Amino acid sequence: MKRLMMAASVGALGCMALPAMAADDIDALTGEAGALIQSFSGTLQGELRAAIQAGGPVNAISVCNEKAPAIAAAASADSAWTIGRSSHKLRSPDNAPDAYTAAAIEDFVAREAAGEAAETLAKAEIVEENGTRVFRMVKAIPTGEACLNCHGGDEVKPDVVARLAELYPDDMARGFALGQMRGVFTLTKVLD
């Protein structure tokens, strides 16, 4: 499999020459992916804030359960990209990583354990998948203050724990600390 690898933060991803694609094109793809992450993340965070204000953290669970997949699907439908989320500690089996994303997550976990900050963890490269060139990007999602309501440890309230158990009986997405990677955004764009 031919690969062009670039790993760094979204805002400062480096690039290497690829005969069939100019560095400017790779920079443009990285920029598109970064903009989609910001849009998706911003929309999702806005929905979560509104739900928390309207009914507390328990109310926000429905946003991640129902609205997040719809937001990702709408963003994907409006672009030539496939956008999703995944994690090394899954809450929903629907978000299980493919092999590419799983490898990126494993790398990010090791890099974070070695001292890198979650917000700097990103991977972008062009790969060949089934004879087709594809641009792939995976970007870590750091745990924010509001995320601790459902993804934290002992501070997660009993009513939240009970609702999560109803919706996600195999939930593993707990025990995160502020700033720690709790998952990733994963984006794909077919180039050929």
N, C-alpha and C positions, 0 to 999 in steps of 0.2 A: 504494500500500500504506500503510495507516494504521500508525503506529508510536508507541510510547511508549518512550523510551530512558532507561535508567539505566545509568551506567557508574561503577564505583568498586569498592572491595574488597567481598568477600562480607559481611563483618561490618558495613559501613557504606554499603550501597547506598542512594542517594537515591531519591526517587520523585516522580512528577508525576501530577496528576489525570487520570483517564480516565473519561469519562462512564459507561461500562458497568461499571466496576470501581472500588471504593473503594481508597484508598491502603493501608488496612489489609490488604486482600486481596492487593495487590501485595507488601507486606511479608511476608505469610504465605507467598506463593509463593517469594519470595527465601529466606526461612528454611527452607522445605522443601528447596529445591534445595541450600542450604548444608549441611544435615544429611545429605542423600544423598551429597554429595561427601565429607564427612567419613567417613561409613560406608564408602563404596566405597574411598576412599583408605586408611583404617585397616585394612580387611580385606586389601587388596592388599599393603600394607606389612608386615603380619603374616606373610602367606604368603611374601613375599620374604625377610624376616629368617629365617624357619624354613628356607627352602631354602638360604640362604647358610650358615647354621650346620650344616646337614646335609651339604653338599657343595660349598661355595664358590660363587663367582659363576657358574660354568658351570651349576651346578644351578639357579640362580635364573632362568635364561633360560626354562626351561619354564613358570615361573609366568606371565610376561608373554605367552608364546606360547599357552598352553593355559588357564590358570586365570583370567587377567584377563578375557577375553571371557565366560567362564562366570559370574564374579562380577558383571559388568555386566548380563548377561542375567537373573540371579536378582534383582538389585536392581530392574531394570525390571519383571520379572514380579510382584514383590511390591508395586509401586506403580503409579500412573497416569503414570509418567514413562518417558522413554527416556533412558538414560544411556550415555555412551561416552567415548572418548578420541580425540584427533587431534593433528596436529602440522604444522608447517611443514617439518619434516625427518622424513619418515615412515620407520618401520622396516617396518611391514606395510601393504601397499596396502589391506587390509581396513579400516584406520582413516582412509582419505582423507576430508578434510572436505567437507561439503556447502557450497554457496555462502555460506550465512549464517555458518557456522563459519570458512570460509576468510577472509571479510572481517574477522571479529573477530580472527583470528590475525594478519592483515596489520596491523591497527591496533595490536595488542599488540606486535608486533615493532618498529614505529616508535616507540611510546611507551617501550619498554624502551631502544631506541637513544638516545632523548632523555633517559634517566636515571631513568625510573620503575622501581621494583623489581618483579620478576616476581610476588611474592606479593600485590601490590596490584592486579594486572590482572584485571579482571572486567567482564563486560557482561551486563546483564539487561534484557529488554524484551518487550513484548507486540507481536507482529506478526500480520499476516493472511497466511495461507498457503492458497491454493486456497479462499478464502471462509471459512476457519476461523480463529478467534483462537487463537493459540498463545503460550505463555510460553516464551521461550528464554533460556538462561543459558550463558555460556562463561566458564570460570575458568582462568587460567594455572596450569601445574604447574611450580614451580621445581625445578631440579636439586638433589637432596640428595646428601649424602656417599656413601651406598650406591649411588645412581644412576650415579655416576662409574665404577663397575665395568664397566658395559656402555655407558654413554652419554658417557663422557669422551673424551679425546683419546689422547695417547701413553701414558697410564697404564693403558689397557685391555690386559689380559694376552693373550698370543698364543693361549692355549687358548679364551678368550672370543671373540676375533676369529674364530677358526676355526669355532666353533659358531654364531655369529651369521651367518657367511657361508653355512653349510649351510641354516639356517632362513630367512634373509632375504637372498637374493642381491642385491637392490637396496636394501639398507639405507643410509639417509641419516641415521639418528638417532645420530650420533656427533659428537664435538668440542665438547660442551657444558662449560661451567665451572660451578663451584659457585654456586648461586643463580640461574643463568640459566634463562629459560623454555625448557623442552624440549618442551612440548606443552600441551594443554588438556583439561580435562573439558568435555563438552558435554551439556547437559540440555534436554529438551523436554517440555512438558506441554500437551496439547490442552485448551482451555478451553470450546469450544462443542460 
